[in-house]
Structures are given as structure tokens and as C-alpha cells.
């Protein structure tokens, strides 16, 4: 899709956050690099733990590919994704969790919590999490260049969700 993420780049985001100050941008880049280095050193020393950091790749696709094809051993493993990215919610399965930390909100999201977390509701939703990508496509993602279905809000999705699912 030619317009995928055309509205942003890491450089643009950093410059916007730091007010086009190249010194602050350089410091921020160094801090991020050091954080990745620490995560790799510490995480890879934990028994049966692997930290994977890949530069210049779309983060959404790497964990999904690895978890769905290589890392998941339902009986003997627990996989945790640390991300605020709602696209990562579609990776969640019985032994895969997303650690979500945003300001004062900290929680571990399981495959059973995907709809409630994303749709911001406490209503019980008893639908297989594998349908979550349908919800993402209906809602859209402006930052990725996808507007979603015009006139359908998250509240509307909750009301029609069961009718959308093919059983």
C-alpha cells in the first residue's frame, strides 16, 4: 500500500517532540540506543528468555511472525510483548501477553482482554480473539494511512460485533 505510514517517520516524530533541536535529537537517540543495549544484555541473561531487537523494520510484523511461527510453545513458554501499539494485540494467544504501560496505566493484556482493552469497555465480549484484526480494519488507523469505515465508531463496533462474526 503506497500510502502506508506516509504521514510519519521516526525522524519527523523526534524533531516534532524535540522542537527541531539537533542536540536534543542526538541525546534522545543515544538514550534509546542505550536502553536497547541494556534490554539485550539483561534480557538475554535470563534463562529461557530471548530479547530480539531489529533496527529499520516495521515492529508490527516482526513479533507477529516470530510468535506465530517460531517462539510459541504453548506448554513450555510465556511470551511477553512490551508495546503500546494496538496492532500488537492481534499477536496475543493463550501464552502470549502484551505488557502495556502508558503514564500511570500499567497492565498485562491477555488474548481474553483484547476487545475490552481496545474498545475501552467492561462489557463481557465472548468472541474468539482471532477476529480482532477485523475490528482493527473497521476502525482504521490514521497514522498508518487507513481511515477505517466512515461513520462506524468503537461504540458502534461493540453493538454490531457479534453480527459481523461468521460462526
Secondary structure in CASP SS format (residue, H / E / C, confidence):
PFRMAT SS
TARGET T0000
AUTHOR 0000-0000-0000
METHOD secondary structure of the structure
MODEL  1
X C 1.00
X C 1.00
X C 1.00
X C 1.00
X C 1.00
X C 1.00
X C 1.00
X C 1.00
X C 1.00
X H 1.00
X H 1.00
X H 1.00
X H 1.00
X H 1.00
X H 1.00
X H 1.00
X H 1.00
X H 1.00
X C 1.00
X C 1.00
X C 1.00
X H 1.00
X H 1.00
X H 1.00
X H 1.00
X H 1.00
X H 1.00
X H 1.00
X H 1.00
X H 1.00
X H 1.00
X H 1.00
X H 1.00
X H 1.00
X H 1.00
X H 1.00
X H 1.00
X H 1.00
X H 1.00
X H 1.00
X H 1.00
X H 1.00
X H 1.00
X C 1.00
X C 1.00
X C 1.00
X C 1.00
X C 1.00
X C 1.00
X C 1.00
X C 1.00
X C 1.00
X C 1.00
X C 1.00
X C 1.00
X C 1.00
X C 1.00
X C 1.00
X H 1.00
X H 1.00
X H 1.00
X H 1.00
X H 1.00
X H 1.00
X H 1.00
X H 1.00
X H 1.00
X H 1.00
X H 1.00
X H 1.00
X H 1.00
X C 1.00
X C 1.00
X C 1.00
X C 1.00
X C 1.00
X C 1.00
X C 1.00
X E 1.00
X E 1.00
X E 1.00
X E 1.00
X C 1.00
X C 1.00
X C 1.00
X H 1.00
X H 1.00
X H 1.00
X H 1.00
X H 1.00
X H 1.00
X C 1.00
X C 1.00
X C 1.00
X C 1.00
X E 1.00
X E 1.00
X E 1.00
X E 1.00
X E 1.00
X E 1.00
X E 1.00
X C 1.00
X C 1.00
X E 1.00
X E 1.00
X E 1.00
X E 1.00
X E 1.00
X C 1.00
X C 1.00
X C 1.00
X C 1.00
X H 1.00
X H 1.00
X H 1.00
X H 1.00
X H 1.00
X H 1.00
X C 1.00
X C 1.00
X C 1.00
X C 1.00
X C 1.00
X C 1.00
X C 1.00
X C 1.00
X C 1.00
X H 1.00
X H 1.00
X H 1.00
X H 1.00
X H 1.00
X H 1.00
X H 1.00
X H 1.00
X H 1.00
X H 1.00
X H 1.00
X C 1.00
X E 1.00
X H 1.00
X H 1.00
X H 1.00
X C 1.00
X E 1.00
X C 1.00
X C 1.00
X C 1.00
X C 1.00
X C 1.00
X C 1.00
X C 1.00
X H 1.00
X H 1.00
X H 1.00
X H 1.00
X H 1.00
X H 1.00
X H 1.00
X H 1.00
X H 1.00
X H 1.00
X H 1.00
X C 1.00
X C 1.00
X C 1.00
END
